[in-house]
Amino acid sequence: MLRIATLVIAAASTLAVMAHASDANAWSRSGSGTGPNGGKWSSNGSGSCSGGSCSSSQKFTGPAGNTTTRKGSTSCSGGSCSGTATYTGPRGQTVKRTRSVSRY
């Protein structure tokens, strides 16, 4: 009986995750690879949008194990969009970038 209950809980959890992943306003991605000298890297990110605004975060880990992250947001209204992104390097240093675009 315990095994059946465990299987039911696992199946329900899987369906809940699948339902969340199918949300049209959210996304997630991941990838990895091997560089020309055999070093491994990996990356993952996720984001979502609602009401003209989007936010996202990404993480990149290089061959030496150092990690860089990016967190950003963008909002649009009336043909103009603006956004900010903050990058944090492996030693904690940060860079903030802002941008804006508009239609003529």
CNS distance restraints for C-alpha pairs under 8 A (distance, minus, plus):
assign (resid   1 and name CA) (resid   5 and name CA) 6.34 0.50 0.50
assign (resid   2 and name CA) (resid   6 and name CA) 6.15 0.50 0.50
assign (resid   3 and name CA) (resid   7 and name CA) 6.22 0.50 0.50
assign (resid   4 and name CA) (resid   8 and name CA) 6.18 0.50 0.50
assign (resid   5 and name CA) (resid   9 and name CA) 6.17 0.50 0.50
assign (resid   6 and name CA) (resid  10 and name CA) 6.10 0.50 0.50
assign (resid   7 and name CA) (resid  11 and name CA) 6.07 0.50 0.50
assign (resid   8 and name CA) (resid  12 and name CA) 6.11 0.50 0.50
assign (resid   9 and name CA) (resid  13 and name CA) 6.09 0.50 0.50
assign (resid  10 and name CA) (resid  14 and name CA) 6.16 0.50 0.50
assign (resid  11 and name CA) (resid  15 and name CA) 6.26 0.50 0.50
assign (resid  12 and name CA) (resid  16 and name CA) 6.20 0.50 0.50
assign (resid  13 and name CA) (resid  17 and name CA) 6.24 0.50 0.50
assign (resid  14 and name CA) (resid  18 and name CA) 6.14 0.50 0.50
assign (resid  15 and name CA) (resid  19 and name CA) 6.05 0.50 0.50
assign (resid  16 and name CA) (resid  20 and name CA) 6.26 0.50 0.50
assign (resid  17 and name CA) (resid  21 and name CA) 6.12 0.50 0.50
assign (resid  18 and name CA) (resid  22 and name CA) 6.27 0.50 0.50
assign (resid  19 and name CA) (resid  23 and name CA) 6.91 0.50 0.50
assign (resid  21 and name CA) (resid  26 and name CA) 7.24 0.50 0.50
assign (resid  21 and name CA) (resid  27 and name CA) 7.16 0.50 0.50
assign (resid  22 and name CA) (resid  26 and name CA) 7.84 0.50 0.50
assign (resid  23 and name CA) (resid  27 and name CA) 7.86 0.50 0.50
assign (resid  25 and name CA) (resid  48 and name CA) 5.37 0.50 0.50
assign (resid  25 and name CA) (resid  49 and name CA) 5.16 0.50 0.50
assign (resid  25 and name CA) (resid  50 and name CA) 6.85 0.50 0.50
assign (resid  26 and name CA) (resid  46 and name CA) 7.50 0.50 0.50
assign (resid  26 and name CA) (resid  47 and name CA) 5.65 0.50 0.50
assign (resid  26 and name CA) (resid  48 and name CA) 4.08 0.50 0.50
assign (resid  26 and name CA) (resid  49 and name CA) 6.48 0.50 0.50
assign (resid  27 and name CA) (resid  46 and name CA) 5.51 0.50 0.50
assign (resid  27 and name CA) (resid  47 and name CA) 5.41 0.50 0.50
assign (resid  27 and name CA) (resid  48 and name CA) 6.26 0.50 0.50
assign (resid  28 and name CA) (resid  44 and name CA) 7.44 0.50 0.50
assign (resid  28 and name CA) (resid  45 and name CA) 5.54 0.50 0.50
assign (resid  28 and name CA) (resid  46 and name CA) 4.05 0.50 0.50
assign (resid  28 and name CA) (resid  47 and name CA) 6.46 0.50 0.50
assign (resid  29 and name CA) (resid  44 and name CA) 5.54 0.50 0.50
assign (resid  29 and name CA) (resid  45 and name CA) 5.35 0.50 0.50
assign (resid  29 and name CA) (resid  46 and name CA) 6.36 0.50 0.50
assign (resid  30 and name CA) (resid  42 and name CA) 7.53 0.50 0.50
assign (resid  30 and name CA) (resid  43 and name CA) 5.46 0.50 0.50
assign (resid  30 and name CA) (resid  44 and name CA) 3.98 0.50 0.50
assign (resid  30 and name CA) (resid  45 and name CA) 6.34 0.50 0.50
assign (resid  31 and name CA) (resid  42 and name CA) 5.67 0.50 0.50
assign (resid  31 and name CA) (resid  43 and name CA) 5.29 0.50 0.50
assign (resid  31 and name CA) (resid  44 and name CA) 6.38 0.50 0.50
assign (resid  32 and name CA) (resid  40 and name CA) 7.27 0.50 0.50
assign (resid  32 and name CA) (resid  41 and name CA) 5.46 0.50 0.50
assign (resid  32 and name CA) (resid  42 and name CA) 4.02 0.50 0.50
assign (resid  32 and name CA) (resid  43 and name CA) 6.17 0.50 0.50
assign (resid  33 and name CA) (resid  40 and name CA) 5.74 0.50 0.50
assign (resid  33 and name CA) (resid  41 and name CA) 5.51 0.50 0.50
assign (resid  33 and name CA) (resid  42 and name CA) 6.53 0.50 0.50
assign (resid  34 and name CA) (resid  38 and name CA) 5.58 0.50 0.50
assign (resid  34 and name CA) (resid  39 and name CA) 5.45 0.50 0.50
assign (resid  34 and name CA) (resid  40 and name CA) 4.49 0.50 0.50
assign (resid  34 and name CA) (resid  41 and name CA) 6.34 0.50 0.50
assign (resid  35 and name CA) (resid  39 and name CA) 5.16 0.50 0.50
assign (resid  35 and name CA) (resid  40 and name CA) 6.30 0.50 0.50
assign (resid  35 and name CA) (resid  41 and name CA) 7.60 0.50 0.50
assign (resid  39 and name CA) (resid  62 and name CA) 7.92 0.50 0.50
assign (resid  39 and name CA) (resid  63 and name CA) 4.71 0.50 0.50
assign (resid  39 and name CA) (resid  64 and name CA) 7.70 0.50 0.50
assign (resid  40 and name CA) (resid  62 and name CA) 6.80 0.50 0.50
assign (resid  40 and name CA) (resid  63 and name CA) 4.80 0.50 0.50
assign (resid  41 and name CA) (resid  60 and name CA) 7.49 0.50 0.50
assign (resid  41 and name CA) (resid  61 and name CA) 5.60 0.50 0.50
assign (resid  41 and name CA) (resid  62 and name CA) 4.62 0.50 0.50
assign (resid  41 and name CA) (resid  63 and name CA) 5.20 0.50 0.50
assign (resid  42 and name CA) (resid  60 and name CA) 5.91 0.50 0.50
assign (resid  42 and name CA) (resid  61 and name CA) 5.31 0.50 0.50
assign (resid  42 and name CA) (resid  62 and name CA) 6.76 0.50 0.50
assign (resid  43 and name CA) (resid  58 and name CA) 7.24 0.50 0.50
assign (resid  43 and name CA) (resid  59 and name CA) 5.52 0.50 0.50
assign (resid  43 and name CA) (resid  60 and name CA) 4.35 0.50 0.50
assign (resid  43 and name CA) (resid  61 and name CA) 6.22 0.50 0.50
assign (resid  44 and name CA) (resid  58 and name CA) 5.69 0.50 0.50
assign (resid  44 and name CA) (resid  59 and name CA) 5.48 0.50 0.50
assign (resid  44 and name CA) (resid  60 and name CA) 6.77 0.50 0.50
assign (resid  45 and name CA) (resid  56 and name CA) 7.22 0.50 0.50
assign (resid  45 and name CA) (resid  57 and name CA) 5.49 0.50 0.50
assign (resid  45 and name CA) (resid  58 and name CA) 3.99 0.50 0.50
assign (resid  45 and name CA) (resid  59 and name CA) 6.23 0.50 0.50
assign (resid  46 and name CA) (resid  56 and name CA) 5.60 0.50 0.50
assign (resid  46 and name CA) (resid  57 and name CA) 5.65 0.50 0.50
assign (resid  46 and name CA) (resid  58 and name CA) 6.57 0.50 0.50
assign (resid  47 and name CA) (resid  54 and name CA) 7.15 0.50 0.50
assign (resid  47 and name CA) (resid  55 and name CA) 5.45 0.50 0.50
assign (resid  47 and name CA) (resid  56 and name CA) 3.91 0.50 0.50
assign (resid  47 and name CA) (resid  57 and name CA) 6.36 0.50 0.50
assign (resid  48 and name CA) (resid  54 and name CA) 5.59 0.50 0.50
assign (resid  48 and name CA) (resid  55 and name CA) 5.69 0.50 0.50
assign (resid  48 and name CA) (resid  56 and name CA) 6.55 0.50 0.50
assign (resid  49 and name CA) (resid  53 and name CA) 5.53 0.50 0.50
assign (resid  49 and name CA) (resid  54 and name CA) 4.05 0.50 0.50
assign (resid  49 and name CA) (resid  55 and name CA) 6.51 0.50 0.50
assign (resid  50 and name CA) (resid  54 and name CA) 6.42 0.50 0.50
assign (resid  52 and name CA) (resid  75 and name CA) 5.62 0.50 0.50
assign (resid  52 and name CA) (resid  76 and name CA) 5.37 0.50 0.50
assign (resid  52 and name CA) (resid  77 and name CA) 6.86 0.50 0.50
assign (resid  53 and name CA) (resid  73 and name CA) 7.21 0.50 0.50
assign (resid  53 and name CA) (resid  74 and name CA) 5.59 0.50 0.50
assign (resid  53 and name CA) (resid  75 and name CA) 4.09 0.50 0.50
assign (resid  53 and name CA) (resid  76 and name CA) 6.39 0.50 0.50
assign (resid  54 and name CA) (resid  73 and name CA) 5.51 0.50 0.50
assign (resid  54 and name CA) (resid  74 and name CA) 5.24 0.50 0.50
assign (resid  54 and name CA) (resid  75 and name CA) 6.31 0.50 0.50
assign (resid  55 and name CA) (resid  71 and name CA) 7.62 0.50 0.50
assign (resid  55 and name CA) (resid  72 and name CA) 5.63 0.50 0.50
assign (resid  55 and name CA) (resid  73 and name CA) 4.14 0.50 0.50
assign (resid  55 and name CA) (resid  74 and name CA) 6.42 0.50 0.50
assign (resid  56 and name CA) (resid  71 and name CA) 5.85 0.50 0.50
assign (resid  56 and name CA) (resid  72 and name CA) 5.42 0.50 0.50
assign (resid  56 and name CA) (resid  73 and name CA) 6.36 0.50 0.50
assign (resid  57 and name CA) (resid  69 and name CA) 7.28 0.50 0.50
assign (resid  57 and name CA) (resid  70 and name CA) 5.46 0.50 0.50
assign (resid  57 and name CA) (resid  71 and name CA) 4.32 0.50 0.50
assign (resid  57 and name CA) (resid  72 and name CA) 6.36 0.50 0.50
assign (resid  58 and name CA) (resid  69 and name CA) 5.60 0.50 0.50
assign (resid  58 and name CA) (resid  70 and name CA) 5.14 0.50 0.50
assign (resid  58 and name CA) (resid  71 and name CA) 6.59 0.50 0.50
assign (resid  59 and name CA) (resid  67 and name CA) 6.83 0.50 0.50
assign (resid  59 and name CA) (resid  68 and name CA) 5.84 0.50 0.50
assign (resid  59 and name CA) (resid  69 and name CA) 4.40 0.50 0.50
assign (resid  59 and name CA) (resid  70 and name CA) 6.50 0.50 0.50
assign (resid  60 and name CA) (resid  67 and name CA) 5.55 0.50 0.50
assign (resid  60 and name CA) (resid  68 and name CA) 5.29 0.50 0.50
assign (resid  60 and name CA) (resid  69 and name CA) 6.30 0.50 0.50
assign (resid  61 and name CA) (resid  65 and name CA) 5.76 0.50 0.50
assign (resid  61 and name CA) (resid  66 and name CA) 5.51 0.50 0.50
assign (resid  61 and name CA) (resid  67 and name CA) 4.35 0.50 0.50
assign (resid  61 and name CA) (resid  68 and name CA) 6.53 0.50 0.50
assign (resid  62 and name CA) (resid  66 and name CA) 5.50 0.50 0.50
assign (resid  62 and name CA) (resid  67 and name CA) 6.48 0.50 0.50
assign (resid  66 and name CA) (resid  90 and name CA) 5.39 0.50 0.50
assign (resid  67 and name CA) (resid  89 and name CA) 6.68 0.50 0.50
assign (resid  67 and name CA) (resid  90 and name CA) 5.06 0.50 0.50
assign (resid  68 and name CA) (resid  87 and name CA) 7.08 0.50 0.50
assign (resid  68 and name CA) (resid  88 and name CA) 5.65 0.50 0.50
assign (resid  68 and name CA) (resid  89 and name CA) 4.62 0.50 0.50
assign (resid  68 and name CA) (resid  90 and name CA) 5.56 0.50 0.50
assign (resid  69 and name CA) (resid  87 and name CA) 5.65 0.50 0.50
assign (resid  69 and name CA) (resid  88 and name CA) 5.25 0.50 0.50
assign (resid  69 and name CA) (resid  89 and name CA) 6.74 0.50 0.50
assign (resid  70 and name CA) (resid  85 and name CA) 6.62 0.50 0.50
assign (resid  70 and name CA) (resid  86 and name CA) 5.60 0.50 0.50
assign (resid  70 and name CA) (resid  87 and name CA) 4.45 0.50 0.50
assign (resid  70 and name CA) (resid  88 and name CA) 6.47 0.50 0.50
assign (resid  71 and name CA) (resid  85 and name CA) 5.55 0.50 0.50
assign (resid  71 and name CA) (resid  86 and name CA) 5.38 0.50 0.50
assign (resid  71 and name CA) (resid  87 and name CA) 6.67 0.50 0.50
assign (resid  72 and name CA) (resid  83 and name CA) 7.22 0.50 0.50
assign (resid  72 and name CA) (resid  84 and name CA) 5.51 0.50 0.50
assign (resid  72 and name CA) (resid  85 and name CA) 3.96 0.50 0.50
assign (resid  72 and name CA) (resid  86 and name CA) 6.23 0.50 0.50
assign (resid  73 and name CA) (resid  83 and name CA) 5.44 0.50 0.50
assign (resid  73 and name CA) (resid  84 and name CA) 5.65 0.50 0.50
assign (resid  73 and name CA) (resid  85 and name CA) 6.52 0.50 0.50
assign (resid  74 and name CA) (resid  81 and name CA) 6.83 0.50 0.50
assign (resid  74 and name CA) (resid  82 and name CA) 5.61 0.50 0.50
assign (resid  74 and name CA) (resid  83 and name CA) 4.01 0.50 0.50
assign (resid  74 and name CA) (resid  84 and name CA) 6.64 0.50 0.50
assign (resid  75 and name CA) (resid  81 and name CA) 5.55 0.50 0.50
assign (resid  75 and name CA) (resid  82 and name CA) 5.70 0.50 0.50
assign (resid  75 and name CA) (resid  83 and name CA) 6.32 0.50 0.50
assign (resid  76 and name CA) (resid  80 and name CA) 5.55 0.50 0.50
assign (resid  76 and name CA) (resid  81 and name CA) 4.09 0.50 0.50
assign (resid  76 and name CA) (resid  82 and name CA) 6.56 0.50 0.50
assign (resid  77 and name CA) (resid  81 and name CA) 6.47 0.50 0.50
assign (resid  79 and name CA) (resid 102 and name CA) 5.67 0.50 0.50
assign (resid  79 and name CA) (resid 103 and name CA) 5.55 0.50 0.50
assign (resid  80 and name CA) (resid 100 and name CA) 7.26 0.50 0.50
assign (resid  80 and name CA) (resid 101 and name CA) 5.71 0.50 0.50
assign (resid  80 and name CA) (resid 102 and name CA) 4.11 0.50 0.50
assign (resid  80 and name CA) (resid 103 and name CA) 6.50 0.50 0.50
assign (resid  81 and name CA) (resid 100 and name CA) 5.50 0.50 0.50
assign (resid  81 and name CA) (resid 101 and name CA) 5.36 0.50 0.50
assign (resid  81 and name CA) (resid 102 and name CA) 6.28 0.50 0.50
assign (resid  82 and name CA) (resid  98 and name CA) 7.44 0.50 0.50
assign (resid  82 and name CA) (resid  99 and name CA) 5.58 0.50 0.50
assign (resid  82 and name CA) (resid 100 and name CA) 4.07 0.50 0.50
assign (resid  82 and name CA) (resid 101 and name CA) 6.46 0.50 0.50
assign (resid  83 and name CA) (resid  98 and name CA) 5.67 0.50 0.50
assign (resid  83 and name CA) (resid  99 and name CA) 5.42 0.50 0.50
assign (resid  83 and name CA) (resid 100 and name CA) 6.39 0.50 0.50
assign (resid  84 and name CA) (resid  96 and name CA) 7.01 0.50 0.50
assign (resid  84 and name CA) (resid  97 and name CA) 5.57 0.50 0.50
assign (resid  84 and name CA) (resid  98 and name CA) 4.34 0.50 0.50
assign (resid  84 and name CA) (resid  99 and name CA) 6.47 0.50 0.50
assign (resid  85 and name CA) (resid  96 and name CA) 5.67 0.50 0.50
assign (resid  85 and name CA) (resid  97 and name CA) 5.28 0.50 0.50
assign (resid  85 and name CA) (resid  98 and name CA) 6.53 0.50 0.50
assign (resid  86 and name CA) (resid  94 and name CA) 6.68 0.50 0.50
assign (resid  86 and name CA) (resid  95 and name CA) 5.65 0.50 0.50
assign (resid  86 and name CA) (resid  96 and name CA) 4.34 0.50 0.50
assign (resid  86 and name CA) (resid  97 and name CA) 6.41 0.50 0.50
assign (resid  87 and name CA) (resid  94 and name CA) 5.44 0.50 0.50
assign (resid  87 and name CA) (resid  95 and name CA) 5.17 0.50 0.50
assign (resid  87 and name CA) (resid  96 and name CA) 6.33 0.50 0.50
assign (resid  88 and name CA) (resid  92 and name CA) 5.79 0.50 0.50
assign (resid  88 and name CA) (resid  93 and name CA) 5.60 0.50 0.50
assign (resid  88 and name CA) (resid  94 and name CA) 4.41 0.50 0.50
assign (resid  88 and name CA) (resid  95 and name CA) 6.64 0.50 0.50
assign (resid  89 and name CA) (resid  93 and name CA) 5.28 0.50 0.50
assign (resid  89 and name CA) (resid  94 and name CA) 6.30 0.50 0.50
